[in-house]
Amino acid sequence: MTLGGLAVTLRAEMAYDPSQIEPRWQDYWLRNETFRAELDPSKPKYYVLDMFPYPSGDGLHVGHPEGYTATDILARYKRMRGFNVLHPMGWDAFGLPAEQYAIKTGTHPRDTTQRNIDNFRRQIRSLGFSYDWSREIDTTDPRYYKWTQWIFQQLYKRGLAYEHEAPVNWCPALGTVLANEEVIDGKSERGDHPVERVPMRQWMLKITAYADRLIEDLDELDWPEPIKKMQRDWIGRSEGAHVRFAVDGHSEIEIEVFTTRPDTLYGATYMVLAPEHPLVDTITTPAQREAVTTYVETASRKSERARMADAKQKTGVATGATATNPVNRESVPVWIADYVLATYGTGAIMAVPGHDERDFEFATTFELPIVPVVAATTKKGKIREDTELPFSGNGVAINSGSLDGLATPEAKAKIIADLEAAGTGAGAITYKLRDWLFSRQRYWGEPFPLIHKSDGSVELVPEDELPLALPELDDFTPSGQNDTPLERVTDWIELTDANGETICRDRNTMPQWAGSCWYYLRFCDPDNDDALISREAEDYWMPVDLYVGGAEHAVLHLLYARFWHKVLYDLGVVHTREPFHKLINQGMILGYSYRYFDDNAADAADVDARIYSFEQVRTDGDTFVAVDDGRPVKSRWVPLAEVVKTREGQAMHPTLEDLPLEEVVEKMSKSRGNVVNPDDVVREFGADAMRLYEMFIGPLDKDAPWSTDGIQGVRRFLERAWRLIVEDAPDGPSTTRDLPRSGGHGTDDQKRLSAQTIQGVTDDLEAMRFNTAISKLMVFARDITREDPLTHEAAEAFVLLLAPLAPHLAEELWQCLGHEQSLGHEPWPEADVSLLESDEVELVIQVNGKKRGDLSVAADADEATIRTAALEHEAVHKHLGNRDPKKVIVVPGRLVNIVG
């Protein structure tokens, strides 16, 4: 038989053999472009998108394809429901890892990236995902980043891109600025290198101009509420007042603060500046100069994340200066402390220790005054004399002059009016969100499409000269200074204009986030060299109907993409205010890790370390110590492949005799040795088995541990499905069973099971309950031939239901049933609704309000019949004993409760 150009030998295998079936169908889909999407206004569209991956050198582990499997199931299902489905894949391929590899090996990042992409593509194709590979994109392709550069130019033209000198996280070892999220405990997340805070001139994007819209438009999105909350909290819209404190002895200097509680101004007993605040050097007294300088230097070596993590341990230094509280004219001391950030608010706070926990802890530590100015009230509005400090809630103003007796909202309004009248403050709205630092001191990124002129002005590269491509470079090693790899290519950086003046290209490149901010649009029109996206393609495909990815992207990627999309909306490039209508965050597939401990916590060389089992250590805060003497110990991880299991299932060390290992369920990582390679799983069990198992182990949005033992049960189901239609001969080739072609779906019981399965699987796929859809298919495969043979029509329906979940096997079985075309676009089966109403209903039996069993009764049974059946149930006899029932409560269709 020839199937779309694919020569097929019917049933040459002895049994179900995915190693033969799956590559054949993957090749067929690819060569025939089975899943190619075209504009077709006559059909409803469905755009389902994965957060496209960064192609790392490690390749995929079994956790990565979970979301891809879910979107593929939906893509296949929607095609069969008549939708025109866009389901693309590409590569977020710029990034620091390839450049770090270049530093170590001299291999050009372009070569490393291409090799990694090839491996990712191979692995993804081996799982049978129905991507439209004709739309594959790569963010490092100049044809792609031409439009990333074009978008940057539009941002610049609208005043949303500007240069600014700001304190940044500079990592000399990596030779680049790192985002706050890339710095942990003062070191780089990648490589664990020291990071310091230094001022540097950077490109910034004015995302703050869109702060209100980014909050307001969340309401129209079908996203998980926790993700929406994270975005709202990250933007951090706050209403309050700016207040100015005059610095004593400096007649022209004022410290401005923002507070959401201006009603507590009378309780401000000191002020705190961020160590980087520009006034620190000016107002510090000679007596405090040395202490302040030392503290500022120490703080500069911490990231903002580390400073916030250490906020419980309050540190600080007095500057020696004082400032005047504008409402009571009292002088208050001015301190510096690293729990105040220069990037939040004004970089200065008025400290009200009576009503803020951080200020209270700081005041307690340094013995500063604490004055209560808000009292809690009773339900009747009377002041509570026992208000415990710090009290941060609303109440009634006390010790606050003209505010005394006013409730918090009224006190806020009055104090703002008083400040504005006195010229010492004003009502204001601020945001925790900061403008986006957009420069990276790297080579492997998009060049900025602009020219720096000698007079300090900036000129954009003409659009018809885009893309501005990266120059070739051989040496990627950072100098450790604040220069960049691009500065070494002087004939690329330095140019001469028409007047003979030297002009310069920008020495930085864009961050990896840039290419991922708009890729969903390029998938709609990937080969368009004249526009980012055509109006026709954008009108038809946008917005993305379903976006699936990890919750770790809840803020940065999603916020940045929404920002760029809104700019493009204002430019008229897109017609929707938001890019992603529905968002699903898949859970994490966890791995089993195994560890023991030793006392070489410093990893010193040539040390005869003492070994400990997990039973011989205990936790002490965030560290582990030996039970016997309290000495610090360190975890040592044994790779999964080397762990030895006893007959009872206890994990043991492979070489250290009688050393039991602790089993830990956690995120898969190479350092833990718990990574499971999908190549190995496909080789042993098949792609369909892996797909089904990842969907079967639990709801899509929940974490679940990977178990190779568990996948064997799914493989047995696939073998059962195979045997429903194919007969395996012990000494010859398999043949298709001679299934009855008359009688529709079979007997009445078979028809009912078939209808229930069709409806159940349909409902589950619509709701993305993939685990329960698989369960229903398992029940069908188990029960459909219990009393009578499977009919041809019922077999076809079963195979179509199976197709989105196990597509390779379904295609093979569809062919066995005599079809010469792929089932990829076959109509989805419809349930006979007349068969869905059951003759029986299941009722819960309760005894004294607690569930004790279930009871099946006829759907039309009257209350007397139900009461009689319930009282005869063995669970009632067991839990009621010899007592007579006092009452029998029947809730029709739901439960029977026997009270006795």
MIKOL-897403 format. One record per residue (C-alpha): residue in three letters; y, z, x. Coordinates in steps of 0.05 Angstrom, whole numbers, plus 5000, padded with zeros to 4 digits. Layout:
N
ALAYZX;...
% end
This chain:
900
MET500050005000;THR507149855024;LEU512450355003;GLY519550115017;GLY517449805082;LEU512950395100;ALA505650195109;VAL501350755080;THR493950855087;LEU491551215026;ARG488351875042;ALA486251775113;GLU486552525125;MET480652985115;ALA485153525084;TYR492453725076;ASP495453595144;PRO503053685148;SER503153445220;GLN501252755194;ILE504852755127;GLU511653045146;PRO513752595205;ARG511651985164;TRP516252165106;GLN521952375151;ASP521651695184;TYR521451355116;TRP527551725090;LEU531451575153;ARG529750835158;ASN530950705084;GLU537251135080;THR534251455018;PHE539751965013;ARG545751535030;ALA551651684984;GLU556551164959;LEU562551204914;ASP560151104843;PRO565151304790;SER559951164736;LYS556051774758;PRO558052514762;LYS558752734834;TYR556053354868;TYR558553534938;VAL554254064971;LEU555954275041;ASP553354725096;MET558055055145;PHE556554575201;PRO553654875264;TYR555954955335;PRO550554605375;SER548755145426;GLY543955045483;ASP538955525452;GLY537655075392;LEU535855345323;HIS532055975308;VAL528656075240;GLY534756435212;HIS539255835218;PRO535755365169;GLU535855865111;GLY542455615084;TYR540754895100;THR534254955060;ALA538055235000;THR543154674999;ASP537654155009;ILE533754414949;LEU540054364907;ALA541853674934;ARG534853404917;TYR534953744849;LYS541753474831;ARG539852754850;MET533952804803;ARG538653064749;GLY542852424755;PHE548352664801;ASN551252244858;VAL550252754914;LEU554152794978;HIS550253225028;PRO552553105100;MET551553425167;GLY555553425232;TRP557353835293;ASP562854345308;ALA562054145380;PHE568254365420;GLY567655065448;LEU567555545506;PRO559955565519;ALA559554845542;GLU565554955588;GLN562455585617;TYR556055195630;ALA560354675666;ILE563355215710;LYS556455455730;THR553054775740;GLY558454245746;THR555453885686;HIS560953565644;PRO561653915576;ARG561053235543;ASP553953155571;THR551853855553;THR554653785483;GLN551153125471;ARG544453395495;ASN545154005450;ILE547053565390;ASP540853135402;ASN536453755401;PHE539654045339;ARG539053375303;ARG531753335322;GLN530354035297;ILE534153935232;ARG530653275217;SER523953595229;LEU525254035169;GLY526153455121;PHE533253595099;SER536053035056;TYR542552935094;ASP546352275092;TRP546052155167;SER550651545161;ARG556352055153;GLU554752465215;ILE560952715251;ASP562353055317;THR568953425328;THR569053205402;ASP569152465382;PRO576252185395;ARG575651795329;TYR575052475295;TYR580052885334;LYS585252335326;TRP586152615256;THR585953345280;GLN591853155324;TRP595152795266;ILE594653425223;PHE597753835279;GLN603553355281;GLN604653435206;LEU604654195216;TYR609854115271;LYS614253665228;ARG614254175172;GLY616154745218;LEU609255055214;ALA607654965288;TYR612155295339;GLU611955575410;HIS612656325420;GLU611756805478;ALA606957335454;PRO602357865484;VAL595457555487;ASN588357745508;TRP587857405576;CYS580957385609;PRO581657175683;ALA574157055691;LEU573956565633;GLY580856295648;THR583156315576;VAL586456705521;LEU581557025472;ALA582657175399;ASN582357915379;GLU575557785348;GLU572957535416;VAL574558195452;ILE570158815446;ASP571859465481;GLY576759125528;LYS571758595549;SER570257885529;GLU564857815475;ARG561957245516;GLY560257465587;ASP562858175582;HIS568758025628;PRO575058475632;VAL580858275587;GLU588158455596;ARG594258385552;VAL599557935583;PRO605557555554;MET604556805550;ARG608056225516;GLN603355955463;TRP603055485404;MET603055865338;LEU601555625268;LYS605755935212;ILE600056125166;THR604456705141;ALA608656195103;TYR602656095057;ALA600656835051;ASP602256904977;ARG598856254958;LEU592756444999;ILE592257084958;GLU594056804890;ASP589356204891;LEU583256634906;ASP583156784831;GLU581056074813;LEU575156064861;ASP567856204846;TRP566756624908;PRO563357294919;GLU568257854904;PRO567158204971;ILE569357565007;LYS575557514965;LYS577158244979;MET576258135054;GLN581257565052;ARG586257965010;ASP585558555058;TRP586358105119;ILE592757815091;GLY594858515073;ARG600758415026;SER604859055024;GLU611159224983;GLY615859745011;ALA622259785051;HIS625159655120;VAL628760265147;ARG633160305209;PHE633560925253;ALA639460955302;VAL637161155372;ASP641061765396;GLY645261615458;HIS644660865449;SER650260675401;GLU647959955389;ILE640460055387;GLU636560165323;ILE629060215312;GLU626859845249;VAL620460055213;PHE616959805151;THR613860315104;THR610260245038;ARG612260965022;PRO619861005031;ASP619661594983;THR616762015040;LEU622661875087;TYR624862605085;GLY618162785115;ALA618862335176;THR618762835234;TYR617562355292;MET617061605307;VAL611861205345;LEU612860535380;ALA607360065402;PRO606660085478;GLU608859355480;HIS615059465437;PRO621159145472;LEU625359785465;VAL620460235503;ASP623260075571;THR630460135547;ILE630160815513;THR625261185558;THR628561755596;PRO627961815672;ALA623762445664;GLN618562075623;ARG618761405659;GLU612461495702;ALA608261765644;VAL610461205598;THR609260665650;THR602260915663;TYR600660945589;VAL603260245576;GLU598959965633;THR592760305605;ALA594060045535;SER594959335561;ARG587759325583;LYS585259455512;SER584558945457;GLU587559085389;ARG580459165361;ALA578759685414;ARG585260055400;MET583760095326;ALA576560305340;ASP579260875384;ALA584361085333;LYS580561735318;GLN582061965389;LYS589662025387;THR593261915452;GLY600661815464;VAL606761975508;ALA613762195489;THR619161715512;GLY624262285516;ALA628761925467;THR630462145397;ALA632861765335;THR636661965273;ASN633061985206;PRO637961595161;VAL636962035099;ASN637462745126;ARG640962585192;GLU635862995232;SER633862775302;VAL626562615311;PRO622762485376;VAL620461785394;TRP613461705422;ILE609061125442;ALA601761095422;ASP596460545422;TYR594560655349;VAL601060285332;LEU600459535343;ALA606159075363;THR603258525319;TYR603358935255;GLY609759055217;THR615459165266;GLY611159495320;ALA614260165302;ILE612860695250;MET616361295220;ALA611061835223;VAL610062255160;PRO604462725180;GLY604363095113;HIS602262455078;ASP598562005127;GLU591962175159;ARG593261825226;ASP600162145231;PHE597262825212;GLU591962785267;PHE597162575318;ALA602063125298;THR596363635300;THR594263395369;PHE601363425398;GLU603964015357;LEU609363615321;PRO612563855255;ILE609163725189;VAL613563735127;PRO610563615057;VAL615063175013;VAL610262964958;ALA606363454915;ALA600263304873;THR600863424799;THR596263684744;LYS594263244685;LYS600263544648;GLY604963334703;LYS606164024734;ILE606564094809;ARG600264364841;GLU601664914890;ASP595064804927;THR596364084950;GLU592163985013;LEU595363605070;PRO595263045087;PHE596262825015;SER596962065010;GLY596861974934;ASN602361914883;GLY605662544857;VAL612562864852;ALA617762874907;ILE619363554938;ASN623663764998;SER627063084989;GLY634263214969;SER636362784910;LEU629162524901;ASP626363214883;GLY622663214817;LEU621962454813;ALA615062144806;THR612961694864;PRO614861014831;GLU621761274811;ALA622761594879;LYS621160944914;ALA626160554872;LYS631661074883;ILE630861134958;ILE630860374967;ALA637360334926;ASP640360904968;LEU638360565034;GLU641259895012;ALA647760234990;ALA648260585057;GLY646559965097;THR640760305131;GLY634959945098;ALA632659475043;GLY626659334999;ALA621658855031;ILE614758535027;THR610658475090;TYR603858215109;LYS598558465157;LEU596957725169;ARG599957465233;ASP601556745251;TRP595556395282;LEU595456365358;PHE593255645368;SER593155525443;ARG587155585489;GLN587355525565;ARG581155095566;TYR579154385581;TRP573954265526;GLY578454225465;GLU583253765429;PRO589453595471;PHE596153735438;PRO599253065417;LEU606253205444;ILE610753155505;HIS615053705536;LYS621853435559;SER625953715617;ASP631154005569;GLY625854425535;SER625153995473;VAL618653725446;GLU617053015427;LEU610852805388;VAL606352265414;PRO607251645369;GLU601951615315;ASP599750925336;GLU598051215405;LEU593251735376;PRO588251975395;LEU590952285458;ALA584352335495;LEU582152855546;PRO582652635619;GLU576552635663;LEU575553265703;ASP570453465756;ASP572354195771;PHE572354655712;THR572855315749;PRO578655765727;SER583455975782;GLY584256675754;GLN591656545747;ASN595156335683;ASP594255605696;THR589355155659;PRO584154625678;LEU588654075651;GLU594154255701;ARG589654005757;VAL590053305729;THR597253205751;ASP597352455737;TRP595452605665;ILE599953215656;GLU606252935690;LEU609352285664;THR615951915673;ASP620051715613;ALA624251085606;ASN630151445639;GLY626151625700;GLU625752365680;THR619352755691;ILE616152965625;CYS609753355615;ARG603953375567;ASP601754055542;ARG597254425590;ASN593254765535;THR588154515484;MET586954715412;PRO581955265392;GLN575055105366;TRP577455285296;ALA581754655293;GLY576154155282;SER572654585231;CYS578954665188;TRP578353985155;TYR571453685170;TYR569453715097;LEU574653175083;ARG572252715138;PHE565152725110;CYS568052385048;ASP570551795089;PRO567851835161;ASP569151125184;ASN576351055162;ASP580750895223;ASP587050805181;ALA587351475146;LEU584552175149;ILE581352025081;SER582551485030;ARG585651664963;GLU579551374928;ALA574551784967;GLU578652424961;ASP579652344886;TYR572252234875;TRP568752734922;MET573553324927;PRO573253914919;VAL566754134952;ASP562454374893;LEU558154854934;TYR559455125004;VAL554055545037;GLY554655935101;GLY554456625133;ALA558857205111;GLU561257265184;HIS565956685169;ALA568957065110;VAL575857105140;LEU577556655198;HIS574355985184;LEU575256025109;LEU582456265114;TYR584455745166;ALA581155185126;ARG584655405062;PHE591255415099;TRP590554715127;HIS588254465059;LYS594454735025;VAL598854395076;LEU595153735063;TYR596053874988;ASP603553934999;LEU603453285038;GLY599852934981;VAL593652785022;VAL589153184975;HIS589653314901;THR586454004898;ARG589654664918;GLU583054934946;PRO577554584986;PHE571354984965;HIS570155124891;LYS563855554897;LEU561755954958;ILE555056264972;ASN553556705032;GLN546256695050;GLY543057325075;MET540557395146;ILE533357285167;LEU532057865213;GLY527157925270;TYR522458475294;SER524658755362;TYR520659235405;ARG523259735455;TYR521960325500;PHE526960705543;ASP528260915615;ASP533261355650;ASN536360815694;ALA542360775646;ALA546760485701;ASP541859915717;ALA541960115790;ALA537559725838;ASP531460025872;VAL530960625825;ASP524260915805;ALA526061005732;ARG522661495686;ILE519561155625;TYR520261435554;SER517061225488;PHE521361225426;GLU518261895406;GLN521062215470;VAL528462045457;ARG533662225405;THR540461975386;ASP546662345409;GLY552562005375;ASP552361275395;THR547661385454;PHE540361565466;VAL538262175507;ALA531562465528;VAL528863005482;ASP526563455538;ASP532763495582;GLY538263105547;ARG539162585603;PRO541961905581;VAL536861365571;LYS537460615558;SER533660145512;ARG528959635545;TRP526759065501;VAL519958725505;PRO519657995483;LEU516057885418;ALA510957425450;GLU508857965500;VAL507858535451;VAL500658775443;LYS498459045375;THR492859555366;ARG487759485311;GLU491959975270;GLY498159535280;GLN501759975331;ALA505959565380;MET504359715452;HIS507359525520;PRO503558945551;THR503059265622;LEU505159995618;GLU498860335596;ASP498860745532;LEU506360635520;PRO507860535445;LEU513860115428;GLU518960245373;GLU519359695321;VAL526559525302;VAL528559035247;GLU535158705267;LYS538958055278;MET535157535319;SER537957455389;LYS535457205456;SER537257865489;ARG532458235443;GLY526757745453;ASN525657705378;VAL527656975366;VAL522656545328;ASN523255805343;PRO522555355282;ASP519154835325;ASP513355315334;VAL513055475259;VAL513154735239;ARG507754585290;GLU503155135263;PHE504655135189;GLY508854525172;ALA516154435151;ASP514654515077;ALA511355185089;MET517355425129;ARG522255185076;LEU518455525020;TYR517456175059;GLU524856235076;MET526556165002;PHE520656594978;ILE521957235019;GLY527657454974;PRO534057264939;LEU538356784979;ASP544057274989;LYS539757845015;ASP537357995086;ALA529857965098;PRO525458035159;TRP521357435184;SER513857525182;THR509057005209;ASP503657355168;GLY507757225104;ILE508356485115;GLN500756415112;GLY500856575037;VAL505856015025;ARG501555535065;ARG495555715021;PHE499755544959;LEU501354854988;GLU493954745002;ARG492354934930;ALA497654444905;TRP494453904948;ARG487554044920;LEU490154004848;ILE491053254859;VAL487053074921;GLU479553174931;ASP477653325002;ALA470853045020;PRO467153445073;ASP464752835112;GLY469752295093;PRO476952125075;SER480452505019;THR481352154953;THR485852234893;ARG482452604836;ASP480952214773;LEU485852594728;PRO485552474653;ARG491052014630;SER490752174556;GLY492652814521;GLY499652894551;HIS499953564588;GLY492953774564;THR490754324517;ASP495554744477;ASP495255284531;GLN496454774586;LYS502254464548;ARG505355144538;LEU504555324612;SER507354654633;ALA513454724587;GLN514755434610;THR514255234683;ILE518954644674;GLN524155064638;GLY523355654684;VAL523955264749;THR529954884721;ASP533455524702;ASP531955834769;LEU534455244809;GLU540855224769;ALA541855964785;MET539455894858;ARG533656374845;PHE529255984892;ASN524256554903;THR522656604829;ALA522255854821;ILE516955844875;SER513256414840;LYS512956004775;LEU510055414812;MET504855864844;VAL502856124775;PHE502355414749;ALA497955194807;ARG493455804797;ASP492755774721;ILE493355044699;THR486054874713;ARG483155544694;GLU479555264633;ASP480954524631;PRO482453974682;LEU489553794702;THR492153174666;HIS495752614701;GLU502152734662;ALA502153484678;ALA500753324751;GLU506852864754;ALA511253394724;PHE508753914774;VAL509953444833;LEU517053304810;LEU518454044803;LEU515654154873;ALA519753594904;PRO526253964919;LEU522554544951;ALA516854204989;PRO519153474992;HIS514153205042;LEU508053435003;ALA511253224938;GLU512452514963;GLU505352464988;LEU502452714921;TRP507152254882;GLN504251674921;CYS497251924907;LEU498851904833;GLY499951154839;HIS507551094849;GLU510250594899;GLN517450864903;SER520051514932;LEU521152064881;GLY527852244912;HIS531651954852;GLU526352034798;PRO528652364733;TRP527553114729;PRO522253314678;GLU524453584611;ALA520954164577;ASP518354104506;VAL522754644475;SER518054724415;LEU512955014463;LEU517555524494;GLU517256034438;SER511456494451;ASP506656744397;GLU507157424430;VAL512557874456;GLU512158394511;LEU514859084494;VAL516159674540;ILE512560314521;GLN516360954535;VAL514061664527;ASN519962144522;GLY524661614549;LYS520561424611;LYS516960764618;ARG509460864617;GLY506860154604;ASP507559494568;LEU504959264501;SER503658544477;VAL504358444403;ALA504957844357;ALA512057574355;ASP512257684279;ALA509058374279;ASP512358874232;GLU514659564253;ALA508459914224;THR503759464264;ILE507759594328;ARG507660354316;THR500160344306;ALA498859924368;ALA503460354410;LEU500161004390;GLU493360714408;HIS495660514478;GLU492060884533;ALA498561034569;VAL501061414508;HIS494661824504;LYS495161984578;HIS502362224577;LEU502662524507;GLY496062894515;ASN493963284453;ARG501063344426;ASP502862994361;PRO508662504366;LYS515062784335;LYS518262104329;VAL516661374343;ILE522760934356;VAL521760184353;VAL527159724382;PRO524959034359;GLY523558544415;ARG524859074469;LEU521259744468;VAL517560304433;ASN519461024451;ILE514661584431;VAL517862264430;GLY513162864431;
% end
